[in-house]
Amino acid sequence: MRLVIATCSADYSGRLNAHLPLAKRLLVVKADGSVLLHSDGGSYKPLNWMSPPCTLVVGVPDDDAAARGVAATWVVQHAKSDDRLEIELHDVLHDSAHDLGVDPGLIKDGVEAHLQALLAAQIALLGAGHSLVRREFPTAIGPVDILARDPAGGTVAVEIKRRGDIDGVEQLTRYLELLNRDPHLAPVRGVFAAQEIKPQARVLATDRGIGCLVLDYDAMRGVDDVDERLF
């Protein structure tokens, strides 16, 4: 992983256009090829990024750029689309590379991990004809809990929480934005699954075209037989 702290500006073009004016930022280049730009706020979410497969070309600024104080240019081009991220670096304050080795992946504790395992084994709870692709499907910003296929062959991304709130919907929205950039997966439909989904989260999910699924933990574990309930 390469970490660069620099005063920089950036322009993203493709299916969307975005501009980041000159400011001091952290640039992260991962071993999988992804490039992310972070500010000192906004929690873990990058200001902009390019997901793999992509290539990074570091260049020398032309005369006009050099006159504006540009020390180096980065051009990140996606391999399967026209998406392109162009970064102009001015003052570079830090530049280091670190070999992080192979990561064992996220290990979840408690009920959320159990819910994920149970839903993967009972994938039909998403609807008849659904099939499991894999658990912990990797993305540049973290793993999606479950990736599945619907009866028509469409991709379904599932985010699982014990209690579903707005933050969980926002997290799934970011995953969907990334996954829908992959032509092998798109279009990707989202399902927000939790033992309890707060009304505000349900409204936001519905507004964004994300389905909601309430999970009965005891019933999924076989502790509670729903067919024997009186009410």
Helices and strands as residue ranges (DSSP letters): E 2-13, E 18-29, E 35-38, E 48-50, E 54-59, H 63-67, E 72-78, E 84-97, H 111-121, G 123-126, E 131-137, E 144-149, E 155-164, H 166-179, E 188-197, H 199-207, E 211-214, H 217-221, G 226-228
